[in-house]
């Protein structure tokens, strides 16, 4: 018997604690998933941090000027957050990618995604001269 099952017997059935225990029991498989797959984090802090900036600034962007302005702001915000997530300077990335796009083959465009671009830049920096 699990610890949580023992605790369920000790609390009143309709109490908030009993509700919390029942929730944890129903979600036990999902709550243990990170123990079965080593690449999963125990928490979702990275996702929460990524969403926080949007939630904090929501009122600041309420009046973007127009629908098109709002869409442009959303694209630029998504772009800068993606760059931040991969630890790259948005301006350096954009400058390099915009210079390479006209010469790139269709199959090479996926190499310009921020994650792959960042990997290539790190590999280039680590490569001995």
C-alpha positions as CSV (number, residue, x, y, z in Angstrom):
1,X,0.0,0.0,0.0
2,X,1.3,3.4,-0.9
3,X,1.7,6.2,1.6
4,X,-1.0,8.3,-0.1
5,X,-3.5,5.4,0.3
6,X,-2.7,5.3,4.0
7,X,-3.3,9.1,4.3
8,X,-6.6,8.8,2.6
9,X,-7.9,6.7,5.4
10,X,-6.9,9.3,8.0
11,X,-8.8,12.3,6.7
12,X,-12.5,13.1,6.5
13,X,-13.9,12.0,3.1
14,X,-15.3,15.5,2.1
15,X,-12.4,17.6,3.4
16,X,-10.2,19.6,1.1
17,X,-7.3,17.3,2.0
18,X,-9.3,14.3,1.0
19,X,-10.1,16.0,-2.3
20,X,-6.4,16.7,-2.9
21,X,-5.5,13.1,-2.0
22,X,-8.2,11.8,-4.4
23,X,-6.8,14.0,-7.2
24,X,-3.3,12.8,-6.6
25,X,-4.5,9.1,-6.6
26,X,-6.3,9.7,-9.9
27,X,-3.2,11.3,-11.4
28,X,-0.7,8.9,-10.0
29,X,0.4,7.5,-13.3
30,X,1.1,11.0,-14.8
31,X,2.7,12.1,-11.6
32,X,5.2,9.2,-11.7
33,X,5.9,9.5,-15.5
34,X,9.1,11.4,-15.0
35,X,10.6,8.5,-12.9
36,X,10.2,6.2,-15.9
37,X,11.7,8.5,-18.5
38,X,14.9,10.2,-17.5
39,X,14.7,13.0,-20.1
40,X,11.5,14.4,-18.4
41,X,11.8,17.1,-15.8
42,X,10.0,16.7,-12.4
43,X,8.5,20.1,-12.8
44,X,7.3,22.4,-15.6
45,X,9.2,25.5,-14.5
46,X,10.7,26.2,-17.9
47,X,7.2,26.2,-19.5
48,X,5.9,28.4,-16.7
49,X,8.7,30.9,-17.2
50,X,8.2,31.1,-20.9
51,X,4.5,31.8,-20.4
52,X,5.0,34.3,-17.6
53,X,6.4,37.1,-19.9
54,X,3.3,36.9,-22.1
55,X,0.9,37.0,-19.1
56,X,2.7,39.9,-17.4
57,X,2.8,42.0,-20.6
58,X,-0.7,41.2,-21.8
59,X,-2.2,44.6,-20.8
60,X,0.7,46.4,-22.4
61,X,-0.1,44.9,-25.7
62,X,-3.8,45.3,-25.6
63,X,-3.7,48.3,-27.9
64,X,-1.3,47.3,-30.6
65,X,-2.8,49.9,-33.0
66,X,-4.6,47.4,-35.3
67,X,-5.2,43.7,-35.9
68,X,-2.2,43.6,-38.2
69,X,0.0,45.3,-35.6
70,X,-1.2,42.8,-33.1
71,X,-0.2,39.9,-35.4
72,X,3.2,41.5,-36.1
73,X,3.8,41.9,-32.4
74,X,2.8,38.3,-31.7
75,X,5.2,37.0,-34.4
76,X,8.1,39.2,-33.1
77,X,7.4,38.2,-29.5
78,X,7.3,34.5,-30.4
79,X,10.5,34.9,-32.4
80,X,12.4,36.6,-29.5
81,X,11.1,34.1,-27.0
82,X,12.3,31.2,-29.2
83,X,15.7,32.8,-29.5
84,X,15.8,33.4,-25.7
85,X,14.9,29.7,-25.2
86,X,17.8,28.6,-27.3
87,X,20.2,31.1,-25.8
88,X,20.9,33.0,-29.0
89,X,20.9,36.8,-29.7
90,X,17.8,37.5,-31.8
91,X,19.6,40.2,-33.9
92,X,22.6,38.0,-34.7
93,X,20.3,35.1,-35.7
94,X,18.0,37.3,-37.9
95,X,21.0,39.0,-39.5
96,X,22.6,35.7,-40.4
97,X,19.4,33.9,-41.5
98,X,18.1,36.7,-43.7
99,X,21.5,36.8,-45.5
100,X,21.4,33.0,-46.0
101,X,17.8,32.5,-47.1
102,X,18.1,33.8,-50.7
103,X,21.0,31.3,-51.3
104,X,19.5,28.4,-49.4
105,X,18.0,25.3,-51.1
106,X,14.5,24.4,-50.0
107,X,15.9,21.3,-48.1
108,X,18.4,23.5,-46.2
109,X,15.8,25.8,-44.7
110,X,15.2,23.5,-41.7
111,X,18.9,24.1,-40.8
112,X,17.9,27.7,-40.2
113,X,15.4,26.9,-37.5
114,X,16.6,28.6,-34.2
115,X,17.4,25.3,-32.5
116,X,19.5,23.9,-35.4
117,X,21.1,27.3,-36.0
118,X,22.2,27.5,-32.4
119,X,23.7,24.0,-32.5
120,X,25.7,24.9,-35.7
121,X,26.9,28.1,-34.1
122,X,28.1,26.3,-31.0
123,X,29.8,23.6,-33.1
124,X,31.5,26.3,-35.1
125,X,32.7,28.1,-31.9
126,X,34.1,24.8,-30.5
127,X,35.9,23.8,-33.7
128,X,39.6,24.4,-33.5
129,X,41.1,26.9,-35.8
